[in-house]
Amino acid sequence: MRYQGIAEQIIEDICSERLTQGSRMPSLRRLAQQFDVSMTTAINTYHHLEELGWIIARPQSGFYVSRSLMTTQTPDLPQFRSQLKSLSFRESAITYLPSRLQSGPLGISQLAPEMMPTEPLQRSMKRGLRRLSQQLHAYPDRQGDPALRYALEQHFSTSGFPFKGQDLVITGGCIDAVRIALETVSSPGDAIAVNSPCFSGLLELLAVLNRKVVEIPSTDEGVDLDQFEQLLKDATIQAGLFSTSHMNPQGICMSAGQKQRLAELANQYQVPVIEDDIYIELGQSKTLPLPAKYWDKGGFLLWCSSVSKTLSAGLRLGWCLPGRFFSAYERRQGISHFGVSTPVQAGLADFISTGQYHSHLNKVRAQLQHNLRDYRAFLLQRLPTGTAISNPTGGMVLWLQVPGLDSKALWQKAVEQGLDLRIGPAFTTLDLYQNYMRLNAGWPMDADIQVLLEQCVALVEQNLGLDKSAVATKS
């Protein structure tokens, strides 16, 4: 709608400080003249900005810029000494959804279906099928469709990350790529170093595979690599498993310096490091952040990614660059899966090679940036004073810290009400993040999403023993 487009321009002016905190906004009549719109559109624009928390109305005075949302407090990054921890699957599944509760927009990290290029992707699938012809009836190539591997080679090379398609192995999604990597480079009972907090799905995978976990605290630049190096020196761990770009849940992106050092440490101590980089293509910058794999000289990094977050989770397609572990990785992939669906691979190869994937990513990145900003504004305006919300530069999740929150009790109440969200304890093996929660921002802000967010806010207030009149509104 027109008013939303005008609001976006005003928000950009606030973020770039062309409009500063406390400055007076143009009158409604002047705004309507400036953008050549009706008074109704001007009123809707200011109402929309008020709802998002970017401006406030002062009686008999007008509208004013409230504050810069970009400078609000972000969640703490607890610092601790890493310790070895055994983990059972039952213990790892703290927020495993009951069968009666369907996954909702705020829970699972996923883009809204309306943001996906469904019809173009369907056309690519049809073209891919035609290309296969009689090959459709053959068993899949164990390494992956050569056309898809070449398409991925070309796609990432244009972003400054060159590799050869012949070195790539296609898998059934990113988590599958990580699973095969773990089985390739470690054995049951081995200790694996991970980010803290760590994506709950990875902790559950490690539990199922009977691997021990050593959490390493996050820092503003990524993770505490000094502690990681000490673990390598002491031979405490047999492998590393790190998210490096737009980490889930905290939204941090490792700096280039950290990624380079991570690769150098893996090679220096000759310890494999699995890089879970599923969000690498969902940054807000037009420049792709290079993975740690880029600096891997000796092949000790196994780089894993997928289109599950960027395009379609239903395709179940991912990949791995296993480096020096290629032969063992490919053999294990072939034995466990006998390859990945050839028609699906052919369709994705067409979608990438025709340039449609690149165009889709540009649109999704822009929409996600708006989503994250809208969600932050909405929540900061309504949650109790002192709430800290992450300000990610990519990905699609927000990490929240609410002083005094009992997140486990919150989750139980959410389940009772059919609301899907994720809480801090699900992202750790330690007694941490008890007053944290994670919300997905992959759905554009609309009336339905606002209802869910209001429901979440009400549960937080109830958890803290507050009512709406007692909650201080930020201004």
PADRENRO-80603 format. One line per 4 residues: number of its first residue (from 1); their letters; for each residue x negated, y, z of C-alpha. Coordinates in pm, whole numbers. Layout:
REM residues N
NUM> a> X Y Z | ...
***
This chain:
REM residues 475
1> mryq> 0 0 0 | -109 358 -65 | -121 460 303 | -354 170 382
5> giae> -594 278 108 | -604 633 247 | -655 496 598 | -950 290 475
9> qiie> -1115 605 334 | -1066 788 664 | -1210 494 860 | -1516 498 633
13> dics> -1556 870 708 | -1541 798 1082 | -1789 509 1061 | -2033 721 860
17> erlt> -1979 1007 1110 | -1852 1245 845 | -1564 1266 1091 | -1700 1272 1446
21> qgsr> -1545 1167 1775 | -1305 1430 1907 | -1279 1618 1578 | -936 1730 1469
25> mpsl> -775 1557 1172 | -602 1750 892 | -236 1826 947 | 15 1590 788
29> rrla> 102 1848 522 | -263 1907 440 | -332 1532 424 | -41 1484 185
33> qqfd> -175 1762 -39 | -533 1631 -20 | -436 1285 -145 | -140 1396 -357
37> vsmt> 108 1176 -169 | 444 1223 0 | 486 1327 363 | 617 976 434
41> tain> 289 825 312 | 90 1076 519 | 292 988 831 | 245 614 767
45> tyhh> -130 671 726 | -167 838 1065 | 61 585 1234 | -154 306 1091
49> leel> -475 472 1214 | -315 519 1557 | -222 151 1577 | -579 54 1492
53> gwii> -717 292 1753 | -912 523 1522 | -714 838 1602 | -495 965 1887
57> arpq> -207 1210 1885 | -206 1504 2124 | 134 1667 2183 | 169 2015 2029
61> sgfy> -189 1988 1901 | -225 1727 1628 | -434 1418 1561 | -794 1362 1669
65> vsrs> -1066 1104 1605 | -1064 880 1913 | -1403 713 1910 | -1647 513 1701
69> lmtt> -1560 146 1732 | -1904 54 1609 | -2072 170 1930 | -1853 -17 2177
73> qtpd> -2001 -269 2418 | -2087 -613 2285 | -2085 -937 2490 | -2380 -1021 2712
77> lpqf> -2639 -1271 2593 | -2716 -1477 2907 | -3086 -1557 2948 | -3191 -1883 3111
81> rsql> -3462 -2148 3109 | -3387 -2423 2857 | -3306 -2764 3000 | -3244 -3111 2865
85> ksls> -2878 -3218 2880 | -2705 -3545 2795 | -2360 -3495 2648 | -2065 -3731 2613
89> fres> -1803 -3680 2343 | -1531 -3641 2607 | -1734 -3367 2773 | -1797 -3188 2445
93> aity> -1432 -3179 2339 | -1323 -2915 2592 | -1081 -2747 2354 | -989 -3040 2135
97> lpsr> -640 -2958 2011 | -355 -3177 2136 | -177 -3353 1852 | 133 -3139 1907
101> lqsg> -58 -2815 1848 | -127 -2714 1490 | -443 -2521 1414 | -357 -2153 1384
105> plgi> -507 -1840 1227 | -685 -1730 1546 | -839 -2070 1621 | -1023 -2243 1341
109> sqla> -1282 -2037 1154 | -1121 -2016 811 | -1009 -1768 546 | -640 -1711 478
113> pemm> -511 -1909 177 | -399 -1587 7 | -762 -1474 -3 | -856 -1777 -212
117> ptep> -863 -1785 -596 | -628 -2084 -612 | -519 -2063 -977 | -868 -1992 -1123
121> lqrs> -1006 -2278 -914 | -733 -2510 -1044 | -823 -2416 -1401 | -1189 -2492 -1330
125> mkrg> -1087 -2831 -1192 | -902 -2908 -1515 | -1198 -2803 -1729 | -1429 -3010 -1511
129> lrrl> -1213 -3317 -1565 | -1219 -3267 -1941 | -1598 -3239 -1936 | -1633 -3571 -1755
133> sqql> -1442 -3771 -2014 | -1530 -4141 -1965 | -1774 -4053 -1686 | -1465 -4000 -1471
137> hayp> -1448 -4378 -1420 | -1812 -4426 -1316 | -1940 -4426 -959 | -2066 -4081 -855
141> drqg> -2432 -3990 -887 | -2573 -4064 -541 | -2765 -3736 -534 | -2477 -3534 -676
145> dpal> -2346 -3421 -1015 | -2643 -3272 -1207 | -2418 -2996 -1343 | -2325 -2887 -989
149> ryal> -2682 -2902 -866 | -2792 -2688 -1160 | -2506 -2440 -1101 | -2611 -2401 -737
153> eqhf> -2974 -2359 -844 | -2880 -2073 -1077 | -2639 -1918 -827 | -2887 -1890 -541
157> stsg> -3181 -1802 -765 | -3003 -1484 -871 | -2979 -1393 -500 | -3353 -1426 -447
161> fpfk> -3354 -1780 -307 | -3503 -2003 -579 | -3503 -2381 -559 | -3470 -2671 -801
165> gqdl> -3143 -2855 -838 | -3340 -3178 -854 | -3435 -3121 -487 | -3073 -3082 -374
169> vitg> -2839 -3352 -238 | -2461 -3298 -258 | -2263 -3399 52 | -1908 -3407 183
173> gcid> -1922 -3063 345 | -2173 -2884 567 | -2103 -3083 884 | -2160 -3398 680
177> avri> -2488 -3255 549 | -2594 -3183 908 | -2490 -3531 1023 | -2699 -3701 755
181> alet> -2991 -3472 841 | -2968 -3563 1211 | -2954 -3934 1131 | -3249 -3894 894
185> vssp> -3490 -3712 1127 | -3384 -3835 1474 | -3263 -4138 1663 | -3009 -4198 1942
189> gdai> -3142 -4059 2269 | -3360 -3795 2100 | -3341 -3434 2219 | -3227 -3165 1974
193> avns> -3278 -2790 2031 | -2976 -2572 1944 | -2861 -2210 1966 | -2673 -2106 2278
197> pcfs> -2384 -2053 2239 | -2355 -2325 1974 | -2067 -2404 1738 | -1849 -2657 1921
201> glle> -1831 -2886 1618 | -2209 -2931 1626 | -2202 -3015 1997 | -1932 -3274 1934
205> llav> -2137 -3419 1647 | -2446 -3443 1867 | -2239 -3617 2135 | -2099 -3872 1888
209> lnrk> -2451 -3942 1758 | -2578 -3986 2115 | -2834 -3707 2092 | -2943 -3504 2392
213> vvei> -2917 -3125 2375 | -3152 -2846 2473 | -2982 -2505 2446 | -3200 -2203 2370
217> pstd> -3061 -1860 2463 | -2964 -1611 2197 | -3125 -1270 2167 | -3035 -959 1971
221> egvd> -3263 -1083 1691 | -3151 -1446 1696 | -3284 -1699 1947 | -3564 -1712 2204
225> ldqf> -3834 -1862 1983 | -4090 -1841 2262 | -3891 -2101 2453 | -3851 -2305 2135
229> eqll> -4226 -2307 2084 | -4285 -2417 2443 | -4047 -2710 2388 | -4248 -2800 2078
233> kdat> -4577 -2780 2269 | -4439 -3001 2546 | -4294 -3250 2293 | -3960 -3218 2474
237> iqag> -3757 -3215 2152 | -3764 -3429 1839 | -3582 -3179 1612 | -3412 -2841 1599
241> lfst> -3062 -2755 1478 | -3003 -2383 1432 | -2747 -2158 1270 | -2946 -1867 1128
245> shmn> -2709 -1635 940 | -2399 -1484 1105 | -2398 -1744 1382 | -2072 -1891 1504
249> pqgi> -1952 -1777 1757 | -2167 -1477 1851 | -2204 -1331 1499 | -2579 -1267 1524
253> cmsa> -2796 -1297 1214 | -3156 -1399 1273 | -3396 -1130 1153 | -3620 -1212 858
257> gqkq> -3915 -1215 1097 | -3742 -1470 1320 | -3653 -1693 1027 | -4010 -1684 903
261> rlae> -4145 -1770 1247 | -3892 -2054 1284 | -4018 -2205 958 | -4380 -2156 1061
265> lanq> -4322 -2326 1398 | -4154 -2624 1233 | -4452 -2665 1001 | -4716 -2596 1264
269> yqvp> -4581 -2862 1503 | -4448 -3083 1222 | -4107 -3108 1382 | -3798 -3108 1155
273> vied> -3555 -2820 1187 | -3203 -2847 1043 | -3068 -2510 928 | -2687 -2488 937
277> diyi> -2628 -2193 705 | -2261 -2222 621 | -2194 -1846 664 | -2494 -1721 463
281> elgq> -2275 -1594 177 | -2025 -1411 399 | -2240 -1116 500 | -2108 -763 469
285> sktl> -2413 -656 271 | -2428 -717 -103 | -2776 -862 -49 | -2788 -1227 53
289> plpa> -2992 -1280 372 | -3271 -1525 294 | -3254 -1852 491 | -3543 -1974 704
293> kywd> -3588 -2240 434 | -3727 -1965 209 | -4044 -1954 424 | -4077 -2333 456
297> kggf> -4417 -2422 312 | -4443 -2786 421 | -4085 -2905 378 | -3999 -2945 748
301> llwc> -3670 -2750 718 | -3350 -2919 601 | -3122 -2642 472 | -2749 -2723 483
305> ssvs> -2456 -2522 351 | -2116 -2553 184 | -1820 -2383 16 | -1589 -2484 302
309> ktls> -1588 -2133 451 | -1625 -1932 132 | -1393 -2110 -110 | -1204 -2419 2
313> aglr> -1237 -2649 302 | -1027 -2906 117 | -1292 -2963 -149 | -1519 -3123 117
317> lgwc> -1833 -3024 -72 | -2165 -2924 79 | -2534 -2973 14 | -2875 -3009 167
321> lpgr> -3230 -2923 65 | -3406 -3193 270 | -3762 -3095 181 | -4015 -3366 265
325> ffsa> -3732 -3585 394 | -3565 -3604 52 | -3605 -3978 -14 | -3480 -4088 328
329> yerr> -3198 -3833 317 | -3077 -3934 -30 | -3090 -4303 63 | -2883 -4248 379
333> qgis> -2633 -4031 190 | -2592 -4300 -76 | -2541 -4580 174 | -2287 -4393 387
337> hfgv> -2081 -4238 106 | -2176 -4390 -230 | -2167 -4034 -357 | -1912 -3749 -350
341> stpv> -1602 -3722 -572 | -1729 -3654 -925 | -1418 -3466 -1048 | -1434 -3225 -752
345> qagl> -1802 -3163 -815 | -1735 -3100 -1184 | -1464 -2847 -1104 | -1685 -2658 -861
349> adfi> -1971 -2658 -1110 | -1742 -2491 -1363 | -1619 -2235 -1111 | -1974 -2136 -1019
353> stgq> -2129 -2141 -1367 | -1852 -1924 -1516 | -1928 -1647 -1264 | -1593 -1674 -1088
357> yhsh> -1750 -1779 -759 | -1974 -1472 -753 | -1676 -1242 -819 | -1471 -1418 -554
361> lnkv> -1748 -1373 -294 | -1763 -999 -357 | -1389 -967 -294 | -1394 -1188 14
365> raql> -1686 -1000 173 | -1505 -669 136 | -1182 -810 278 | -1359 -974 571
369> qhnl> -1528 -646 660 | -1185 -483 678 | -1043 -776 877 | -1317 -765 1139
373> rdyr> -1285 -391 1178 | -905 -409 1207 | -913 -690 1463 | -1176 -513 1675
377> afll> -979 -190 1674 | -654 -363 1763 | -809 -563 2048 | -1016 -280 2193
381> qrlp> -705 -64 2208 | -510 -327 2403 | -743 -544 2608 | -849 -439 2960
385> tgta> -1120 -180 3009 | -1462 -344 3017 | -1384 -595 2744 | -1682 -647 2514
389> isnp> -1637 -757 2152 | -1906 -862 1909 | -1976 -645 1607 | -2088 -904 1350
393> tggm> -2248 -814 1019 | -2095 -1118 855 | -1896 -1434 905 | -1535 -1424 1019
397> vlwl> -1523 -1468 1396 | -1524 -1231 1694 | -1685 -1324 2028 | -1513 -1162 2326
401> qvpg> -1618 -1126 2690 | -1349 -1022 2939 | -1468 -954 3297 | -1291 -1181 3544
405> ldsk> -1134 -1405 3281 | -1082 -1775 3361 | -1102 -1897 3003 | -1011 -2260 3079
409> alwq> -689 -2154 3250 | -626 -1915 2960 | -661 -2199 2711 | -419 -2421 2900
413> kave> -156 -2146 2892 | -225 -2087 2522 | -167 -2457 2447 | 162 -2445 2634
417> qgld> 272 -2155 2414 | 148 -2316 2092 | -127 -2056 2046 | -455 -2180 1903
421> lrig> -773 -2008 2020 | -1125 -2115 2125 | -1285 -2047 2465 | -1645 -1994 2570
425> paft> -1709 -2325 2752 | -1646 -2513 2425 | -1967 -2361 2284 | -2211 -2482 2549
429> tldl> -2329 -2782 2751 | -2411 -2555 3045 | -2205 -2364 3301 | -2192 -2054 3082
433> yqny> -1948 -1833 2890 | -1664 -1889 3139 | -1513 -1546 3061 | -1566 -1560 2684
437> mrln> -1343 -1657 2394 | -1365 -1665 2016 | -1105 -1541 1769 | -1096 -1599 1396
441> agwp> -1052 -1288 1179 | -1016 -1469 848 | -654 -1360 801 | -579 -1000 693
445> mdad> -407 -799 964 | -32 -812 913 | 279 -823 1131 | 246 -1196 1199
449> iqvl> -119 -1166 1303 | -38 -871 1526 | 225 -1084 1704 | -36 -1355 1769
453> leqc> -291 -1102 1892 | -34 -942 2121 | 43 -1290 2256 | -328 -1341 2321
457> valv> -355 -1003 2496 | -53 -1085 2713 | -213 -1415 2817 | -534 -1235 2911
461> eqnl> -339 -984 3121 | -151 -1267 3291 | -479 -1451 3353 | -626 -1144 3519
465> gldk> -314 -1079 3723 | -236 -759 3536 | 75 -624 3375 | 85 -390 3080
469> sava> 130 -83 3294 | -184 -170 3490 | -406 -217 3187 | -608 92 3106
473> tks> -587 188 2743 | -916 289 2586 | -925 625 2418
***
